[in-house]
Amino acid sequence: MRWLSDDFAGLVDLDEDQLWALGLLGGIDLPAGPGPGFLHSEDQIRGWRGEVRARRRG
């Protein structure tokens, strides 16, 4: 997520789709809580993958 922060503003040239995909990936490994497990399910991540592929084709 550092790439999306103001620390790197203007240093990296990303288009709208790249920024959108990084926004999704930036939270992909967030924990669901203090115990084991992740906030996002594998099914949700597969859905994101489909969205990324559709945008690339679009």
LOGUPA-55633 format. One record per residue (C-alpha): residue in one letter; residue number from 1; x, y, z; chain. Coordinates in Angstrom, 1 decimal, padded with zeros to 4 digits, always signed. Example, Ala and Ser with C-alpha at 12.3 -4.5 7.8 and 13.67 -1.06 7.14 Angstrom:
2
{rec 'a', 1, {+012.3, -004.5, +007.8}, 'A'}
{rec 's', 2, {+013.7, -001.1, +007.1}, 'A'}
END
This chain:
58
{rec 'm', 1, {+000.0, +000.0, +000.0}, 'A'}
{rec 'r', 2, {+003.0, +002.3, +000.2}, 'A'}
{rec 'w', 3, {+002.7, +002.9, -003.5}, 'A'}
{rec 'l', 4, {-000.7, +004.4, -003.0}, 'A'}
{rec 's', 5, {+000.4, +006.7, -000.2}, 'A'}
{rec 'd', 6, {+001.5, +010.3, -000.6}, 'A'}
{rec 'd', 7, {+005.1, +009.2, +000.0}, 'A'}
{rec 'f', 8, {+005.3, +008.0, -003.6}, 'A'}
{rec 'a', 9, {+003.0, +010.5, -005.3}, 'A'}
{rec 'g', 10, {+004.4, +011.4, -008.6}, 'A'}
{rec 'l', 11, {+007.2, +008.8, -008.4}, 'A'}
{rec 'v', 12, {+005.4, +006.0, -010.1}, 'A'}
{rec 'd', 13, {+003.2, +006.4, -013.2}, 'A'}
{rec 'l', 14, {+000.2, +004.2, -012.8}, 'A'}
{rec 'd', 15, {-003.0, +004.2, -014.8}, 'A'}
{rec 'e', 16, {-006.5, +004.0, -013.4}, 'A'}
{rec 'd', 17, {-006.8, +000.3, -013.8}, 'A'}
{rec 'q', 18, {-003.5, -000.3, -012.1}, 'A'}
{rec 'l', 19, {-004.4, +001.8, -009.2}, 'A'}
{rec 'w', 20, {-007.7, +000.0, -008.9}, 'A'}
{rec 'a', 21, {-006.1, -003.4, -008.9}, 'A'}
{rec 'l', 22, {-003.5, -002.3, -006.3}, 'A'}
{rec 'g', 23, {-006.3, -001.0, -004.1}, 'A'}
{rec 'l', 24, {-007.8, -004.6, -004.1}, 'A'}
{rec 'l', 25, {-004.5, -006.3, -003.5}, 'A'}
{rec 'g', 26, {-003.4, -003.9, -000.8}, 'A'}
{rec 'g', 27, {-005.9, -005.5, +001.6}, 'A'}
{rec 'i', 28, {-005.8, -009.1, +000.4}, 'A'}
{rec 'd', 29, {-004.0, -010.4, +003.4}, 'A'}
{rec 'l', 30, {-005.8, -008.5, +006.2}, 'A'}
{rec 'p', 31, {-006.6, -010.6, +009.2}, 'A'}
{rec 'a', 32, {-010.2, -011.3, +010.1}, 'A'}
{rec 'g', 33, {-009.5, -010.6, +013.7}, 'A'}
{rec 'p', 34, {-007.2, -011.7, +016.5}, 'A'}
{rec 'g', 35, {-007.4, -015.4, +015.6}, 'A'}
{rec 'p', 36, {-006.4, -017.2, +012.4}, 'A'}
{rec 'g', 37, {-008.0, -016.5, +009.1}, 'A'}
{rec 'f', 38, {-008.3, -013.7, +006.6}, 'A'}
{rec 'l', 39, {-010.8, -011.0, +006.1}, 'A'}
{rec 'h', 40, {-011.4, -011.9, +002.4}, 'A'}
{rec 's', 41, {-012.4, -015.4, +001.3}, 'A'}
{rec 'e', 42, {-010.8, -017.3, -001.6}, 'A'}
{rec 'd', 43, {-014.1, -016.9, -003.5}, 'A'}
{rec 'q', 44, {-014.0, -013.2, -003.1}, 'A'}
{rec 'i', 45, {-010.4, -013.1, -004.3}, 'A'}
{rec 'r', 46, {-011.4, -015.2, -007.3}, 'A'}
{rec 'g', 47, {-014.1, -012.7, -008.1}, 'A'}
{rec 'w', 48, {-011.5, -009.9, -008.0}, 'A'}
{rec 'r', 49, {-009.3, -011.9, -010.4}, 'A'}
{rec 'g', 50, {-012.3, -012.1, -012.8}, 'A'}
{rec 'e', 51, {-012.8, -008.4, -012.5}, 'A'}
{rec 'v', 52, {-009.2, -007.7, -013.2}, 'A'}
{rec 'r', 53, {-009.3, -009.9, -016.3}, 'A'}
{rec 'a', 54, {-012.5, -008.3, -017.5}, 'A'}
{rec 'r', 55, {-011.0, -004.8, -017.2}, 'A'}
{rec 'r', 56, {-007.9, -005.9, -019.2}, 'A'}
{rec 'r', 57, {-010.1, -007.3, -022.0}, 'A'}
{rec 'g', 58, {-012.4, -004.2, -021.9}, 'A'}
END
